């Protein structure tokens, strides 16, 4: 189960990295754009589904228990996320413009919602957010994206496991 799931994991990690750079080239900032959460869900669904389907059909006589689907999902998404995060960190360390672009985009996002922040959180909290954006490091940004990607993978894995499960007769 582990060996065949790892090939899907590596492909998924490479696909996530590719999707990240394609998005940047099309002028979107995947670190700020919430649409990428939905892209992540779709990518995880596809790779976990096909890894589970292959295991079920070709290695386990058409049977896949829920726990096996969850296990395959974890084996697929954890290394894939790590591959993505390592590539992101290396890119941010080599290209400081990426961090600056994130900071500019995050500032613009806060400015567009400044009235809401002032009303709900107050001026002090707003100033703290601006300060946090300026002081963010590549490691902190990687940690934040790791949590976001992990969350989306945790959401989709049980769904795939439920879709693929089939108990023996």
N, C-alpha and C positions, 0 to 999 in steps of 0.2 A: 504494500500500500504506500509506503514512504517513497520508495524509489520512483514509481511512476508518477506520484503526485509532485515530486520535486521538479520534474521536467516542465510541468504546467506552471509551477511556481516561478521558475526562472523565466519562462516566456511571459508570464504575467508581469513580473518585475520589469523586464525589458519593455513591454508594452506600456506600462505606467510611465516609465522614463520618456519613451518616445512621445506619448500623448502630452506630457508636460512641455517638452520642447516644441512640439507642433503648436500647442496653444500659445506659447510665448511668441512664436513666429507670426501667428495670426493676430497679435496685439492684445491678447487676453492675459491677465495675470492669474495663473492657476492657484496661487497662494491666497488670493483675495476673492476670486470669483466663486460664488456659491454653486454655480452650475457644475463645477468639477466634482462636487459631492455626488451628483447623479451619474456623471461619467464613471466615477470610481465604483459605484454600485453596479453599473452595467458590466464593467470590466471584471470585477470579482465574480459576478454571477456567471458570466460566460466561462471563465477559467475553472471555477469550482465545479460548475455543472459538468463540463466536459471531462474533468478529472474523475469526478464521481461516476459519470456515465460509463467511462472506459473501465473503471474498476468493477462496477456492477456487471457490465455485459461480458467483459473478456477475462476477468480474473476471479470473479466470485459467483459464477453460475446464475446471473440474473438476480441476485439477492444483495440488497444494501440496507443495512440497519441504520437507524437514525444516528447512533453513536459513530458508525463508520463514516457517514456523511459529514458529521461535525469534525471528526478527526482529519478527514481529507481536506476539508475547508481550512482548518488551522495549518495543515502542512502546506497548503497552497498559498494562503495569504500572508503568513508571517515572514517567510523568506522573501516573498515578493515585495512587501513593504520595506524590509531591511535593504534590499537591492535599491529600491527607489530612494530611500533616505540617504544611503551612502552616496549615490550619484548626485542627489541634491546638495548634500554637504560639500562634496568635492567641487561641484560647480560654483557654489556660493563662495568658497574659499579662493577659488581661482579667478572669479569674476565678481568684484565688489559692486559692479553696476547693478547686479541682480538684487542685492540687498537694498541699494539705494532706490531702485525702482519699486520694491515692496514698500519701503518707508514712504515714498511719495504717494503711492496708491492708497496706503492705509490712512495717511493724513487727509487725502482727498475724500475718502470714504467717511471719515469722522466729520470733516467740515460739511459734507452734504447732509449729515444728520445732527449737526451741532445744536440746533434748537431742541431736539429731543433729549440729547445728553444733558444740556443745561437744565431743562425742565425736570427730568427724572433723576439725574444724578448730582447736579450742581456743578458749579464752575471748578471747584477743587478737583473733583473726579475727572472732569474733562481735561484739565491741565495734566493730571497724572497719566492719562491715556496718551496724550501727545508726547509726554516725556518718555513713557515706556516704548513708544514706537521709535523714537530717536536712539534709544539705548539698546534696542534689540540686537542680539548677536546671531550669527548663522546657526550656532548650536541651539539657541532658543527657538528659532524659526523651524528648524528640523524637528525639534521635540514637539512643537505645536502641530506640525503637519503629520507627524507620526501618530499622535493621539487622534486626529481627525480621520486618517486613513484606517486606523485600527477600529474606530467606532463604526465606520461604514462597512468594514469587513465583518464585524460582529453582527451587524444587522442582517446581512444577506446570507451568511452561512447557514443558519437554521432554516431559512426559506428553501434553499437548495436541498438541504438534507431531507426536508419534508417532501419536496417534489419527487426526489429520486428514491425514497425508501420503498422497499418492497420486501415483505416478510415471506419466508418460505411457506408453502402450502401444508 
